[in-house]
Structure formats: C-alpha cells, structure tokens
Amino acid sequence: MVITIYFSIHQLIKTVISTCVLDIFFSYFVPVFALAKGSFFWYEYFSL
C-alpha cells in the first residue's frame, strides 16, 4: 500500500519536473535559438 502511494507520488513529481523542464526549454531556449539563427541568416544575407 505504502509502496504504491510512494510510486504514484514519485511518478507525479517526475511528470511535473519533465513538463516544467520542457516548458522552460520551449519558452526560453527555442526563441533565443531562432533569434540567433535568424540574425545570423540576415547578417550572411546582407554581407553578400
């Protein structure tokens, strides 16, 4: 009984953590990466 409760709590925490990590990743890293790639593209485009 106790093991089942512990396992479900552990699973819940793991899900919450992975969701938060993905959320942070998509909120911060993806736009920054896209912005960097875009500005690099425009720099290459105008330097030709």
C-alpha positions in Angstrom: 0.0 0.0 0.0 2.7 2.5 1.1 4.9 1.5 -1.9 2.0 2.1 -4.3 1.4 5.6 -2.9 5.1 6.4 -2.9 5.4 5.2 -6.5 2.4 7.3 -7.7 3.8 10.4 -5.9 7.2 9.7 -7.5 5.6 9.3 -10.9 3.7 12.6 -10.4 6.8 14.5 -9.4 8.7 13.1 -12.4 5.9 14.2 -14.7 5.7 17.7 -13.2 9.5 18.1 -13.4 9.8 16.9 -17.0 6.8 19.1 -18.0 8.4 22.2 -16.3 11.8 21.5 -18.0 10.1 21.2 -21.4 8.1 24.3 -20.8 11.2 26.3 -19.8 13.1 24.9 -22.7 10.4 25.8 -25.3 9.8 29.2 -23.6 13.4 30.4 -23.5 15.9 28.3 -25.5 13.9 27.9 -28.7 13.1 31.6 -29.2 16.7 32.6 -28.4 18.0 29.9 -30.8 15.6 31.0 -33.5 16.5 34.7 -33.0 20.2 33.9 -33.1 19.8 31.8 -36.3 17.6 34.5 -37.9 20.1 37.3 -37.2 23.0 35.2 -38.4 21.0 34.5 -41.6 20.3 38.2 -42.2 24.0 39.0 -41.5 25.0 36.5 -44.1 22.4 37.7 -46.5 23.4 41.4 -46.3 27.2 40.7 -46.3 26.9 39.1 -49.8 
